[in-house]
Amino acid sequence: MEAVIDRKKQTAFRLSCDLLTKLKEAATRENRSLNNYVESVLMDVIYNNPNKLTIKAMKEARENHELETLNSDDIETMINSS
């Protein structure tokens, strides 16, 4: 089995003290190192871009335009019919 080497490059950023404190708190809550937490947040931003339909749905949800109320019984029925 061939080993996969994850190439990384060390770099430095200047962050506000408040932001750094918040990042450290968030990393601690998730039981992760600060480096791992910041890297995962940045990866989410770069690689998890929603498509146009999802963006439209997110905008509609934020603006609360004629949203339908879902009946949880209907969801249970749908799940059980699969």
N, C-alpha and C positions, 0 to 999 in steps of 0.2 A: 504494500500500500504506500502510495507516494504522499509525503507530507505537504500540506499547503502552507506556504509562508505568507502571512498577512503583512505586507510592507506598510510601514508607517513612518511618518516623518515628524519629528518634534518641531513645534512652532510655539510662538508666544503671541498673546493677545493682551490688549489693555481693556479691562472691563471696569465698569463702575463698582465701587465697593458694595453698594446695595444689591446690584445684580449678582455679583459673586456670592454674596451671603445667601441670596435666594436660591442660586444654583446648588450651593453646598447643602442647604436644607432639603431641597428636592432630591438630591442624590442620596442623602442619608435616609430619607423616607422610603426610598426604593432599594435601600441596602446595596448601593452601588458606589463605585469610586467616582469622584468628580469628573475625571477624565472620561470614564466609560459613559457616564450620564450625559455629559455635553456632546460626546461623539454620537450617541444614539439620538439625541434631540436633533442634531444637525443632519444626521442621515434621514430622519423622518421628514424634515423640511425639504431636503433635496430629492428624495426618491418616492415620496408618497404624495404625488400631486393628483388631486381629484380630477376626473374628466368633466366635460362641459355639463352633462346631465346632473352629475352630483353637485357641481357648483351651483347650478340653477336650483336644485332642491334645497341646498343649504341656505341660499339667499331667501327662498320662499319661507323656509322655517324661521329664519331670523326676523323676517318682516311680518310673519303670522298672517299671510293672505289665505283666507278660506281653507284652513287646514281641516282635514277630516279627523274625527275622533274614531280610533280603532277600538273595536270590541274585543277584549282578550279572549272571549269564547270563540270568535271567528278565527283568531290566530291559532288557538289550540286545535280547532277543526282542520285548518289548513296543514298544520304540522303533522297531525295524525293521518292525514290522507296521503302523505308521501310514501 
